[in-house]
């Protein structure tokens, strides 16, 4: 998260809070990811209306992390199948 | 996140806070995901020492969401290649 050559700054809104994302990814992509996280946070909130924002954010990271690791495993298994 | 048939309750520690994760996933898997998120949160904190825990958690979700969407795209492209 620092200003640098070839880096773009993108302001996004996630769960009612603004964030400036600095990175090499293009702004459209950053906005897509932010929208995805915002949607996931609202889903978690819907299932756990009593949780505070901090816990909503952590549980959202857990949910996305779960999906990410599952996808990674699927990709590795497909590679293994190809090697057989 | 509710108690039910075939559901397990797993207590995990993420970024110094305890969470009870209820779901159909096995506890070992839940602990692996929690460890992954904890590590990612500490990486984000290392890069942004001035951010509060809430923002650390949201930015962690953004980072993992970015990795997830990139992997999803890779998987879709591989499928497209197979169809050619």
Backbone of each chain as nested JSON, in Angstrom:
{
  "chains": [
    {"id": "A", "residues": [
      {"number": 1, "name": "UNK", "atoms": {"N": [0.822, -1.196, 0.0], "CA": [0.0, 0.0, 0.0], "C": [0.86, 1.252, 0.0]}},
      {"number": 2, "name": "UNK", "atoms": {"N": [1.5, 1.513, -1.095], "CA": [2.291, 2.726, -1.168], "C": [2.238, 3.25, -2.596]}},
      {"number": 3, "name": "UNK", "atoms": {"N": [2.474, 4.532, -2.719], "CA": [2.461, 5.164, -4.028], "C": [3.764, 4.774, -4.737]}},
      {"number": 4, "name": "UNK", "atoms": {"N": [3.671, 4.463, -6.025], "CA": [4.906, 4.109, -6.714], "C": [4.697, 4.095, -8.207]}},
      {"number": 5, "name": "UNK", "atoms": {"N": [5.729, 3.867, -8.962], "CA": [5.659, 3.841, -10.411], "C": [4.744, 2.698, -10.858]}},
      {"number": 6, "name": "UNK", "atoms": {"N": [3.849, 2.969, -11.785], "CA": [2.986, 1.924, -12.319], "C": [1.886, 1.505, -11.365]}},
      {"number": 7, "name": "UNK", "atoms": {"N": [1.763, 2.187, -10.245], "CA": [0.723, 1.815, -9.292], "C": [-0.47, 2.744, -9.411]}},
      {"number": 8, "name": "UNK", "atoms": {"N": [-1.658, 2.179, -9.256], "CA": [-2.865, 2.991, -9.315], "C": [-3.495, 3.067, -7.934]}},
      {"number": 9, "name": "UNK", "atoms": {"N": [-4.185, 4.168, -7.679], "CA": [-4.94, 4.337, -6.434], "C": [-6.412, 4.248, -6.779]}},
      {"number": 10, "name": "UNK", "atoms": {"N": [-7.11, 3.361, -6.141], "CA": [-8.543, 3.216, -6.412], "C": [-9.305, 3.343, -5.106]}},
      {"number": 11, "name": "UNK", "atoms": {"N": [-10.282, 4.262, -5.093], "CA": [-11.108, 4.414, -3.898], "C": [-12.34, 3.533, -4.055]}},
      {"number": 12, "name": "UNK", "atoms": {"N": [-12.567, 2.655, -3.104], "CA": [-13.737, 1.774, -3.155], "C": [-14.516, 1.896, -1.851]}},
      {"number": 13, "name": "UNK", "atoms": {"N": [-15.784, 1.503, -1.928], "CA": [-16.616, 1.509, -0.73], "C": [-16.979, 0.061, -0.39]}},
      {"number": 14, "name": "UNK", "atoms": {"N": [-16.629, -0.347, 0.827], "CA": [-16.944, -1.703, 1.273], "C": [-17.669, -1.607, 2.598]}},
      {"number": 15, "name": "UNK", "atoms": {"N": [-18.89, -2.098, 2.627], "CA": [-19.682, -2.14, 3.855], "C": [-19.779, -0.752, 4.49]}},
      {"number": 16, "name": "UNK", "atoms": {"N": [-19.98, 0.236, 3.6], "CA": [-20.2, 1.609, 4.063], "C": [-18.962, 2.384, 4.455]}},
      {"number": 17, "name": "UNK", "atoms": {"N": [-17.799, 1.783, 4.221], "CA": [-16.537, 2.446, 4.602], "C": [-15.67, 2.596, 3.346]}},
      {"number": 18, "name": "UNK", "atoms": {"N": [-14.988, 3.752, 3.225], "CA": [-14.153, 3.946, 2.038], "C": [-12.718, 3.468, 2.277]}},
      {"number": 19, "name": "UNK", "atoms": {"N": [-12.16, 2.851, 1.236], "CA": [-10.774, 2.355, 1.281], "C": [-10.058, 2.809, 0.021]}},
      {"number": 20, "name": "UNK", "atoms": {"N": [-8.807, 3.227, 0.18], "CA": [-7.978, 3.521, -0.99], "C": [-7.044, 2.341, -1.204]}},
      {"number": 21, "name": "UNK", "atoms": {"N": [-7.238, 1.659, -2.315], "CA": [-6.428, 0.478, -2.609], "C": [-5.324, 0.883, -3.58]}},
      {"number": 22, "name": "UNK", "atoms": {"N": [-4.086, 0.694, -3.172], "CA": [-2.95, 1.035, -4.024], "C": [-2.307, -0.259, -4.499]}},
      {"number": 23, "name": "UNK", "atoms": {"N": [-2.13, -0.358, -5.807], "CA": [-1.525, -1.588, -6.314], "C": [-1.356, -1.541, -7.813]}},
      {"number": 24, "name": "UNK", "atoms": {"N": [-0.869, -2.645, -8.36], "CA": [-0.614, -2.697, -9.797], "C": [-1.847, -3.166, -10.575]}},
      {"number": 25, "name": "UNK", "atoms": {"N": [-2.863, -3.664, -9.868], "CA": [-4.09, -4.118, -10.531], "C": [-4.841, -2.916, -11.108]}},
      {"number": 26, "name": "UNK", "atoms": {"N": [-5.562, -3.124, -12.214], "CA": [-6.3, -1.994, -12.785], "C": [-7.549, -1.695, -11.95]}},
      {"number": 27, "name": "UNK", "atoms": {"N": [-7.942, -0.394, -11.941], "CA": [-9.046, 0.048, -11.072], "C": [-10.335, -0.75, -11.256]}},
      {"number": 28, "name": "UNK", "atoms": {"N": [-10.648, -1.148, -12.498], "CA": [-11.891, -1.905, -12.726], "C": [-11.854, -3.229, -11.968]}},
      {"number": 29, "name": "UNK", "atoms": {"N": [-10.688, -3.853, -11.992], "CA": [-10.53, -5.132, -11.286], "C": [-10.658, -4.923, -9.777]}},
      {"number": 30, "name": "UNK", "atoms": {"N": [-10.003, -3.866, -9.271], "CA": [-10.062, -3.572, -7.829], "C": [-11.515, -3.344, -7.4]}},
      {"number": 31, "name": "UNK", "atoms": {"N": [-12.275, -2.612, -8.238], "CA": [-13.686, -2.344, -7.91], "C": [-14.51, -3.626, -7.904]}},
      {"number": 32, "name": "UNK", "atoms": {"N": [-14.183, -4.548, -8.81], "CA": [-14.892, -5.826, -8.884], "C": [-14.643, -6.628, -7.6]}},
      {"number": 33, "name": "UNK", "atoms": {"N": [-13.377, -6.656, -7.164], "CA": [-13.028, -7.4, -5.946], "C": [-13.723, -6.77, -4.733]}},
      {"number": 34, "name": "UNK", "atoms": {"N": [-13.73, -5.427, -4.684], "CA": [-14.365, -4.722, -3.559], "C": [-15.859, -5.026, -3.504]}},
      {"number": 35, "name": "UNK", "atoms": {"N": [-16.497, -5.068, -4.659], "CA": [-17.931, -5.358, -4.749], "C": [-18.21, -6.782, -4.258]}},
      {"number": 36, "name": "UNK", "atoms": {"N": [-17.318, -7.686, -4.638], "CA": [-17.423, -9.094, -4.226], "C": [-17.338, -9.2, -2.696]}},
      {"number": 37, "name": "UNK", "atoms": {"N": [-16.355, -8.501, -2.093], "CA": [-16.179, -8.549, -0.634], "C": [-17.373, -7.892, 0.073]}},
      {"number": 38, "name": "UNK", "atoms": {"N": [-17.834, -6.754, -0.474], "CA": [-18.998, -6.065, 0.097], "C": [-20.206, -6.994, 0.128]}},
      {"number": 39, "name": "UNK", "atoms": {"N": [-20.449, -7.693, -0.968], "CA": [-21.587, -8.618, -1.078], "C": [-21.437, -9.754, -0.041]}},
      {"number": 40, "name": "UNK", "atoms": {"N": [-20.225, -10.287, 0.059], "CA": [-19.973, -11.387, 0.999], "C": [-20.188, -10.931, 2.443]}},
      {"number": 41, "name": "UNK", "atoms": {"N": [-19.741, -9.689, 2.76], "CA": [-19.923, -9.167, 4.121], "C": [-21.403, -9.039, 4.456]}},
      {"number": 42, "name": "UNK", "atoms": {"N": [-22.196, -8.582, 3.486], "CA": [-23.632, -8.428, 3.723], "C": [-24.321, -9.783, 3.885]}},
      {"number": 43, "name": "UNK", "atoms": {"N": [-23.812, -10.794, 3.192], "CA": [-24.338, -12.155, 3.368], "C": [-24.06, -12.654, 4.78]}},
      {"number": 44, "name": "UNK", "atoms": {"N": [-22.799, -12.449, 5.236], "CA": [-22.411, -12.884, 6.588], "C": [-23.265, -12.153, 7.626]}},
      {"number": 45, "name": "UNK", "atoms": {"N": [-23.458, -10.85, 7.43], "CA": [-24.283, -10.051, 8.341], "C": [-25.726, -10.589, 8.371]}},
      {"number": 46, "name": "UNK", "atoms": {"N": [-26.249, -10.961, 7.202], "CA": [-27.602, -11.508, 7.115], "C": [-27.759, -12.777, 7.937]}},
      {"number": 47, "name": "UNK", "atoms": {"N": [-26.686, -13.591, 7.956], "CA": [-26.724, -14.853, 8.712], "C": [-26.385, -14.669, 10.189]}},
      {"number": 48, "name": "UNK", "atoms": {"N": [-25.748, -13.526, 10.523], "CA": [-25.3, -13.274, 11.9], "C": [-25.58, -11.825, 12.276]}},
      {"number": 49, "name": "UNK", "atoms": {"N": [-26.86, -11.467, 12.389], "CA": [-27.211, -10.041, 12.571], "C": [-26.671, -9.428, 13.861]}},
      {"number": 50, "name": "UNK", "atoms": {"N": [-26.295, -10.276, 14.829], "CA": [-25.83, -9.777, 16.122], "C": [-24.324, -9.492, 16.154]}},
      {"number": 51, "name": "UNK", "atoms": {"N": [-23.614, -9.837, 15.095], "CA": [-22.15, -9.659, 15.109], "C": [-21.725, -8.227, 14.786]}},
      {"number": 52, "name": "UNK", "atoms": {"N": [-20.635, -7.789, 15.421], "CA": [-20.113, -6.453, 15.101], "C": [-19.312, -6.493, 13.79]}},
      {"number": 53, "name": "UNK", "atoms": {"N": [-19.074, -5.299, 13.241], "CA": [-18.438, -5.183, 11.92], "C": [-17.088, -5.888, 11.853]}},
      {"number": 54, "name": "UNK", "atoms": {"N": [-16.331, -5.785, 12.932], "CA": [-15.01, -6.4, 12.963], "C": [-15.103, -7.91, 12.759]}},
      {"number": 55, "name": "UNK", "atoms": {"N": [-16.017, -8.541, 13.489], "CA": [-16.181, -9.992, 13.363], "C": [-16.79, -10.373, 12.012]}},
      {"number": 56, "name": "UNK", "atoms": {"N": [-17.69, -9.534, 11.511], "CA": [-18.261, -9.759, 10.172], "C": [-17.12, -9.811, 9.147]}},
      {"number": 57, "name": "UNK", "atoms": {"N": [-16.186, -8.859, 9.267], "CA": [-15.072, -8.783, 8.311], "C": [-14.178, -10.017, 8.409]}},
      {"number": 58, "name": "UNK", "atoms": {"N": [-13.876, -10.445, 9.648], "CA": [-13.004, -11.615, 9.834], "C": [-13.704, -12.869, 9.303]}},
      {"number": 59, "name": "UNK", "atoms": {"N": [-14.997, -13.028, 9.613], "CA": [-15.725, -14.215, 9.141], "C": [-15.872, -14.198, 7.615]}},
      {"number": 60, "name": "UNK", "atoms": {"N": [-15.969, -13.008, 7.035], "CA": [-15.996, -12.904, 5.575], "C": [-14.668, -13.392, 4.998]}},
      {"number": 61, "name": "UNK", "atoms": {"N": [-13.567, -12.968, 5.632], "CA": [-12.24, -13.43, 5.196], "C": [-12.141, -14.952, 5.325]}},
      {"number": 62, "name": "UNK", "atoms": {"N": [-12.724, -15.513, 6.388], "CA": [-12.723, -16.972, 6.582], "C": [-13.529, -17.645, 5.463]}},
      {"number": 63, "name": "UNK", "atoms": {"N": [-14.702, -17.105, 5.159], "CA": [-15.535, -17.696, 4.094], "C": [-14.832, -17.663, 2.738]}},
      {"number": 64, "name": "UNK", "atoms": {"N": [-14.261, -16.508, 2.416], "CA": [-13.579, -16.39, 1.118], "C": [-12.326, -17.274, 1.12]}},
      {"number": 65, "name": "UNK", "atoms": {"N": [-11.63, -17.312, 2.268], "CA": [-10.445, -18.173, 2.405], "C": [-10.807, -19.637, 2.193]}},
      {"number": 66, "name": "UNK", "atoms": {"N": [-11.951, -20.029, 2.705], "CA": [-12.454, -21.397, 2.532], "C": [-12.689, -21.687, 1.04]}},
      {"number": 67, "name": "UNK", "atoms": {"N": [-13.36, -20.755, 0.353], "CA": [-13.608, -20.919, -1.083], "C": [-12.288, -20.965, -1.855]}},
      {"number": 68, "name": "UNK", "atoms": {"N": [-11.351, -20.111, -1.447], "CA": [-10.055, -20.037, -2.138], "C": [-9.283, -21.35, -2.001]}},
      {"number": 69, "name": "UNK", "atoms": {"N": [-9.212, -21.871, -0.77], "CA": [-8.454, -23.109, -0.54], "C": [-9.128, -24.3, -1.233]}},
      {"number": 70, "name": "UNK", "atoms": {"N": [-10.476, -24.282, -1.284], "CA": [-11.204, -25.359, -1.967], "C": [-10.895, -25.341, -3.464]}},
      {"number": 71, "name": "UNK", "atoms": {"N": [-10.843, -24.133, -4.019], "CA": [-10.562, -23.982, -5.447], "C": [-9.122, -24.392, -5.762]}},
      {"number": 72, "name": "UNK", "atoms": {"N": [-8.217, -24.027, -4.851], "CA": [-6.8, -24.371, -5.013], "C": [-6.639, -25.887, -5.034]}},
      {"number": 73, "name": "UNK", "atoms": {"N": [-7.366, -26.559, -4.142], "CA": [-7.31, -28.016, -4.047], "C": [-7.859, -28.644, -5.343]}},
      {"number": 74, "name": "UNK", "atoms": {"N": [-8.956, -28.084, -5.827], "CA": [-9.579, -28.583, -7.06], "C": [-8.591, -28.482, -8.235]}},
      {"number": 75, "name": "UNK", "atoms": {"N": [-7.919, -27.337, -8.292], "CA": [-6.946, -27.092, -9.362], "C": [-5.786, -28.079, -9.271]}},
      {"number": 76, "name": "UNK", "atoms": {"N": [-5.326, -28.343, -8.039], "CA": [-4.222, -29.286, -7.839], "C": [-4.64, -30.703, -8.212]}},
      {"number": 77, "name": "UNK", "atoms": {"N": [-5.877, -31.067, -7.862], "CA": [-6.374, -32.408, -8.204], "C": [-6.49, -32.585, -9.709]}},
      {"number": 78, "name": "UNK", "atoms": {"N": [-6.912, -31.513, -10.4], "CA": [-7.023, -31.594, -11.858], "C": [-5.654, -31.77, -12.489]}},
      {"number": 79, "name": "UNK", "atoms": {"N": [-4.663, -31.074, -11.891], "CA": [-3.287, -31.224, -12.397], "C": [-2.815, -32.665, -12.213]}},
      {"number": 80, "name": "UNK", "atoms": {"N": [-3.12, -33.223, -11.02], "CA": [-2.726, -34.611, -10.724], "C": [-3.352, -35.561, -11.722]}},
      {"number": 81, "name": "UNK", "atoms": {"N": [-4.642, -35.346, -12.036], "CA": [-5.34, -36.204, -13.004], "C": [-4.647, -36.174, -14.352]}},
      {"number": 82, "name": "UNK", "atoms": {"N": [-4.197, -34.961, -14.73], "CA": [-3.513, -34.831, -16.027], "C": [-2.21, -35.602, -16.051]}},
      {"number": 83, "name": "UNK", "atoms": {"N": [-1.546, -35.679, -14.898], "CA": [-0.243, -36.332, -14.814], "C": [-0.351, -37.847, -14.823]}},
      {"number": 84, "name": "UNK", "atoms": {"N": [-1.541, -38.376, -14.573], "CA": [-1.703, -39.852, -14.481], "C": [-1.534, -40.512, -15.847]}}
    ]},
    {"id": "B", "residues": [
      {"number": 1, "name": "UNK", "atoms": {"N": [-24.504, -20.315, 10.248], "CA": [-23.89, -20.364, 11.566], "C": [-24.908, -20.773, 12.606]}},
      {"number": 2, "name": "UNK", "atoms": {"N": [-25.363, -21.966, 12.575], "CA": [-26.305, -22.404, 13.582], "C": [-26.038, -23.88, 13.882]}},
      {"number": 3, "name": "UNK", "atoms": {"N": [-26.487, -24.281, 15.047], "CA": [-26.315, -25.666, 15.461], "C": [-27.3, -26.519, 14.671]}},
      {"number": 4, "name": "UNK", "atoms": {"N": [-26.895, -27.688, 14.231], "CA": [-27.831, -28.516, 13.489], "C": [-27.283, -29.903, 13.289]}},
      {"number": 5, "name": "UNK", "atoms": {"N": [-28.03, -30.754, 12.67], "CA": [-27.605, -32.126, 12.44], "C": [-26.388, -32.14, 11.531]}},
      {"number": 6, "name": "UNK", "atoms": {"N": [-25.383, -32.948, 11.878], "CA": [-24.207, -33.089, 11.037], "C": [-23.296, -31.875, 11.053]}},
      {"number": 7, "name": "UNK", "atoms": {"N": [-23.607, -30.906, 11.913], "CA": [-22.756, -29.714, 11.958], "C": [-21.787, -29.789, 13.124]}},
      {"number": 8, "name": "UNK", "atoms": {"N": [-20.573, -29.279, 12.886], "CA": [-19.582, -29.286, 13.963], "C": [-19.319, -27.853, 14.414]}},
      {"number": 9, "name": "UNK", "atoms": {"N": [-18.925, -27.722, 15.668], "CA": [-18.547, -26.406, 16.204], "C": [-17.045, -26.438, 16.426]}},
      {"number": 10, "name": "UNK", "atoms": {"N": [-16.342, -25.496, 15.837], "CA": [-14.898, -25.452, 15.999], "C": [-14.495, -24.073, 16.519]}},
      {"number": 11, "name": "UNK", "atoms": {"N": [-13.767, -24.057, 17.627], "CA": [-13.292, -22.781, 18.167], "C": [-11.902, -22.509, 17.598]}},
      {"number": 12, "name": "UNK", "atoms": {"N": [-11.748, -21.366, 16.948], "CA": [-10.45, -21.005, 16.376], "C": [-10.037, -19.627, 16.885]}},
      {"number": 13, "name": "UNK", "atoms": {"N": [-8.744, -19.364, 16.801], "CA": [-8.234, -18.054, 17.193], "C": [-7.689, -17.359, 15.951]}},
      {"number": 14, "name": "UNK", "atoms": {"N": [-8.225, -16.182, 15.662], "CA": [-7.754, -15.411, 14.51], "C": [-7.411, -14.015, 14.981]}},
      {"number": 15, "name": "UNK", "atoms": {"N": [-6.155, -13.651, 14.804], "CA": [-5.682, -12.314, 15.148], "C": [-6.031, -11.99, 16.61]}},
      {"number": 16, "name": "UNK", "atoms": {"N": [-5.81, -12.987, 17.475], "CA": [-5.972, -12.788, 18.914], "C": [-7.404, -12.822, 19.42]}},
      {"number": 17, "name": "UNK", "atoms": {"N": [-8.34, -13.148, 18.526], "CA": [-9.757, -13.176, 18.927], "C": [-10.311, -14.571, 18.661]}},
      {"number": 18, "name": "UNK", "atoms": {"N": [-11.152, -15.066, 19.582], "CA": [-11.713, -16.401, 19.386], "C": [-13.036, -16.355, 18.617]}},
      {"number": 19, "name": "UNK", "atoms": {"N": [-13.206, -17.33, 17.728], "CA": [-14.427, -17.454, 16.929], "C": [-14.906, -18.891, 16.981]}},
      {"number": 20, "name": "UNK", "atoms": {"N": [-16.211, -19.081, 17.112], "CA": [-16.777, -20.418, 17.009], "C": [-17.386, -20.555, 15.623]}},
      {"number": 21, "name": "UNK", "atoms": {"N": [-16.794, -21.442, 14.849], "CA": [-17.263, -21.636, 13.477], "C": [-18.156, -22.875, 13.445]}},
      {"number": 22, "name": "UNK", "atoms": {"N": [-19.396, -22.683, 13.035], "CA": [-20.335, -23.799, 12.952], "C": [-20.591, -24.113, 11.485]}},
      {"number": 23, "name": "UNK", "atoms": {"N": [-20.413, -25.383, 11.129], "CA": [-20.645, -25.729, 9.728], "C": [-20.444, -27.204, 9.493]}},
      {"number": 24, "name": "UNK", "atoms": {"N": [-20.561, -27.597, 8.242], "CA": [-20.448, -29.018, 7.907], "C": [-19.001, -29.425, 7.627]}},
      {"number": 25, "name": "UNK", "atoms": {"N": [-18.106, -28.428, 7.505], "CA": [-16.697, -28.735, 7.259], "C": [-16.098, -29.408, 8.489]}},
      {"number": 26, "name": "UNK", "atoms": {"N": [-15.089, -30.279, 8.297], "CA": [-14.479, -30.909, 9.465], "C": [-13.554, -29.922, 10.187]}},
      {"number": 27, "name": "UNK", "atoms": {"N": [-13.432, -30.108, 11.517], "CA": [-12.679, -29.154, 12.346], "C": [-11.242, -28.918, 11.884]}},
      {"number": 28, "name": "UNK", "atoms": {"N": [-10.586, -29.957, 11.375], "CA": [-9.197, -29.778, 10.912], "C": [-9.144, -28.777, 9.756]}},
      {"number": 29, "name": "UNK", "atoms": {"N": [-10.113, -28.897, 8.86], "CA": [-10.181, -27.987, 7.718], "C": [-10.459, -26.548, 8.187]}},
      {"number": 30, "name": "UNK", "atoms": {"N": [-11.401, -26.418, 9.12], "CA": [-11.755, -25.086, 9.644], "C": [-10.524, -24.43, 10.278]}},
      {"number": 31, "name": "UNK", "atoms": {"N": [-9.749, -25.249, 11.019], "CA": [-8.539, -24.712, 11.664], "C": [-7.497, -24.276, 10.64]}},
      {"number": 32, "name": "UNK", "atoms": {"N": [-7.422, -25.035, 9.532], "CA": [-6.471, -24.686, 8.47], "C": [-6.862, -23.343, 7.838]}},
      {"number": 33, "name": "UNK", "atoms": {"N": [-8.149, -23.166, 7.578], "CA": [-8.624, -21.909, 6.98], "C": [-8.376, -20.744, 7.943]}},
      {"number": 34, "name": "UNK", "atoms": {"N": [-8.659, -20.965, 9.235], "CA": [-8.464, -19.912, 10.247], "C": [-6.989, -19.493, 10.318]}},
      {"number": 35, "name": "UNK", "atoms": {"N": [-6.095, -20.49, 10.234], "CA": [-4.652, -20.222, 10.302], "C": [-4.221, -19.399, 9.079]}},
      {"number": 36, "name": "UNK", "atoms": {"N": [-4.802, -19.741, 7.932], "CA": [-4.525, -19.036, 6.674], "C": [-4.946, -17.559, 6.794]}},
      {"number": 37, "name": "UNK", "atoms": {"N": [-6.157, -17.333, 7.325], "CA": [-6.664, -15.956, 7.466], "C": [-5.821, -15.186, 8.494]}},
      {"number": 38, "name": "UNK", "atoms": {"N": [-5.485, -15.831, 9.607], "CA": [-4.658, -15.204, 10.64], "C": [-3.321, -14.739, 10.049]}},
      {"number": 39, "name": "UNK", "atoms": {"N": [-2.696, -15.613, 9.251], "CA": [-1.403, -15.295, 8.622], "C": [-1.559, -14.106, 7.661]}},
      {"number": 40, "name": "UNK", "atoms": {"N": [-2.627, -14.128, 6.87], "CA": [-2.869, -13.044, 5.906], "C": [-3.109, -11.719, 6.629]}},
      {"number": 41, "name": "UNK", "atoms": {"N": [-3.857, -11.762, 7.767], "CA": [-4.12, -10.534, 8.522], "C": [-2.814, -9.946, 9.06]}},
      {"number": 42, "name": "UNK", "atoms": {"N": [-1.927, -10.826, 9.522], "CA": [-0.644, -10.345, 10.053], "C": [0.237, -9.758, 8.945]}},
      {"number": 43, "name": "UNK", "atoms": {"N": [0.123, -10.324, 7.739], "CA": [0.862, -9.765, 6.592], "C": [0.342, -8.362, 6.268]}},
      {"number": 44, "name": "UNK", "atoms": {"N": [-1.001, -8.217, 6.243], "CA": [-1.594, -6.902, 5.945], "C": [-1.181, -5.889, 7.011]}},
      {"number": 45, "name": "UNK", "atoms": {"N": [-1.205, -6.314, 8.276], "CA": [-0.792, -5.437, 9.384], "C": [0.671, -5.012, 9.228]}},
      {"number": 46, "name": "UNK", "atoms": {"N": [1.519, -5.962, 8.807], "CA": [2.94, -5.662, 8.599], "C": [3.142, -4.577, 7.548]}},
      {"number": 47, "name": "UNK", "atoms": {"N": [2.273, -4.599, 6.516], "CA": [2.38, -3.609, 5.435], "C": [1.666, -2.302, 5.76]}},
      {"number": 48, "name": "UNK", "atoms": {"N": [0.762, -2.337, 6.753], "CA": [-0.042, -1.155, 7.104], "C": [-0.15, -1.029, 8.621]}},
      {"number": 49, "name": "UNK", "atoms": {"N": [0.972, -0.76, 9.284], "CA": [0.986, -0.804, 10.754], "C": [0.028, 0.201, 11.412]}},
      {"number": 50, "name": "UNK", "atoms": {"N": [-0.399, 1.215, 10.664], "CA": [-1.241, 2.276, 11.237], "C": [-2.735, 1.942, 11.17]}},
      {"number": 51, "name": "UNK", "atoms": {"N": [-3.105, 0.86, 10.489], "CA": [-4.529, 0.548, 10.319], "C": [-5.129, -0.145, 11.532]}},
      {"number": 52, "name": "UNK", "atoms": {"N": [-6.414, 0.148, 11.808], "CA": [-7.088, -0.538, 12.909], "C": [-7.525, -1.944, 12.476]}},
      {"number": 53, "name": "UNK", "atoms": {"N": [-7.857, -2.767, 13.469], "CA": [-8.155, -4.18, 13.22], "C": [-9.295, -4.362, 12.214]}},
      {"number": 54, "name": "UNK", "atoms": {"N": [-10.297, -3.51, 12.306], "CA": [-11.437, -3.604, 11.401], "C": [-11.005, -3.463, 9.938]}},
      {"number": 55, "name": "UNK", "atoms": {"N": [-10.182, -2.456, 9.667], "CA": [-9.713, -2.239, 8.291], "C": [-8.746, -3.35, 7.857]}},
      {"number": 56, "name": "UNK", "atoms": {"N": [-7.919, -3.818, 8.808], "CA": [-7.012, -4.944, 8.52], "C": [-7.842, -6.136, 8.027]}},
      {"number": 57, "name": "UNK", "atoms": {"N": [-8.95, -6.41, 8.735], "CA": [-9.797, -7.559, 8.39], "C": [-10.432, -7.379, 7.011]}},
      {"number": 58, "name": "UNK", "atoms": {"N": [-10.928, -6.165, 6.727], "CA": [-11.56, -5.92, 5.42], "C": [-10.519, -6.03, 4.301]}},
      {"number": 59, "name": "UNK", "atoms": {"N": [-9.334, -5.448, 4.511], "CA": [-8.303, -5.51, 3.474], "C": [-7.803, -6.945, 3.275]}},
      {"number": 60, "name": "UNK", "atoms": {"N": [-7.804, -7.731, 4.351], "CA": [-7.448, -9.147, 4.231], "C": [-8.475, -9.859, 3.354]}},
      {"number": 61, "name": "UNK", "atoms": {"N": [-9.755, -9.56, 3.592], "CA": [-10.825, -10.143, 2.766], "C": [-10.647, -9.725, 1.301]}},
      {"number": 62, "name": "UNK", "atoms": {"N": [-10.24, -8.474, 1.081], "CA": [-10.002, -7.983, -0.294], "C": [-8.839, -8.757, -0.927]}},
      {"number": 63, "name": "UNK", "atoms": {"N": [-7.751, -8.943, -0.171], "CA": [-6.589, -9.668, -0.71], "C": [-6.94, -11.112, -1.066]}},
      {"number": 64, "name": "UNK", "atoms": {"N": [-7.633, -11.784, -0.14], "CA": [-7.991, -13.184, -0.396], "C": [-9.012, -13.256, -1.537]}},
      {"number": 65, "name": "UNK", "atoms": {"N": [-9.949, -12.27, -1.569], "CA": [-10.932, -12.199, -2.65], "C": [-10.254, -12.018, -4.001]}},
      {"number": 66, "name": "UNK", "atoms": {"N": [-9.204, -11.228, -4.022], "CA": [-8.422, -11.009, -5.237], "C": [-7.789, -12.331, -5.7]}},
      {"number": 67, "name": "UNK", "atoms": {"N": [-7.168, -13.043, -4.769], "CA": [-6.548, -14.341, -5.094], "C": [-7.609, -15.321, -5.582]}},
      {"number": 68, "name": "UNK", "atoms": {"N": [-8.763, -15.302, -4.92], "CA": [-9.844, -16.23, -5.266], "C": [-10.351, -15.974, -6.689]}},
      {"number": 69, "name": "UNK", "atoms": {"N": [-10.62, -14.702, -6.998], "CA": [-11.152, -14.384, -8.328], "C": [-10.119, -14.663, -9.424]}},
      {"number": 70, "name": "UNK", "atoms": {"N": [-8.829, -14.453, -9.093], "CA": [-7.755, -14.737, -10.062], "C": [-7.706, -16.237, -10.358]}},
      {"number": 71, "name": "UNK", "atoms": {"N": [-7.859, -17.039, -9.314], "CA": [-7.81, -18.496, -9.455], "C": [-9.018, -18.992, -10.239]}},
      {"number": 72, "name": "UNK", "atoms": {"N": [-10.181, -18.375, -9.952], "CA": [-11.418, -18.737, -10.646], "C": [-11.266, -18.464, -12.142]}},
      {"number": 73, "name": "UNK", "atoms": {"N": [-10.648, -17.329, -12.468], "CA": [-10.441, -16.948, -13.861], "C": [-9.485, -17.936, -14.553]}},
      {"number": 74, "name": "UNK", "atoms": {"N": [-8.427, -18.316, -13.818], "CA": [-7.443, -19.259, -14.346], "C": [-8.123, -20.59, -14.679]}},
      {"number": 75, "name": "UNK", "atoms": {"N": [-8.976, -21.029, -13.761], "CA": [-9.694, -22.298, -13.92], "C": [-10.622, -22.238, -15.131]}},
      {"number": 76, "name": "UNK", "atoms": {"N": [-11.3, -21.089, -15.285], "CA": [-12.208, -20.922, -16.424], "C": [-11.449, -20.899, -17.742]}},
      {"number": 77, "name": "UNK", "atoms": {"N": [-10.275, -20.239, -17.74], "CA": [-9.463, -20.194, -18.956], "C": [-8.959, -21.575, -19.342]}},
      {"number": 78, "name": "UNK", "atoms": {"N": [-8.591, -22.378, -18.328], "CA": [-8.114, -23.744, -18.607], "C": [-9.23, -24.575, -19.208]}},
      {"number": 79, "name": "UNK", "atoms": {"N": [-10.448, -24.34, -18.691], "CA": [-11.608, -25.064, -19.231], "C": [-11.825, -24.67, -20.698]}},
      {"number": 80, "name": "UNK", "atoms": {"N": [-11.697, -23.352, -20.959], "CA": [-11.873, -22.861, -22.333], "C": [-10.85, -23.494, -23.271]}},
      {"number": 81, "name": "UNK", "atoms": {"N": [-9.592, -23.597, -22.803], "CA": [-8.526, -24.195, -23.611], "C": [-8.868, -25.637, -23.968]}},
      {"number": 82, "name": "UNK", "atoms": {"N": [-9.449, -26.34, -22.973], "CA": [-9.807, -27.747, -23.202], "C": [-10.903, -27.866, -24.261]}},
      {"number": 83, "name": "UNK", "atoms": {"N": [-11.785, -26.857, -24.308], "CA": [-12.917, -26.91, -25.232], "C": [-12.513, -26.59, -26.664]}},
      {"number": 84, "name": "UNK", "atoms": {"N": [-11.317, -26.008, -26.84], "CA": [-10.904, -25.585, -28.193], "C": [-10.593, -26.788, -29.083]}}
    ]}
  ]
}
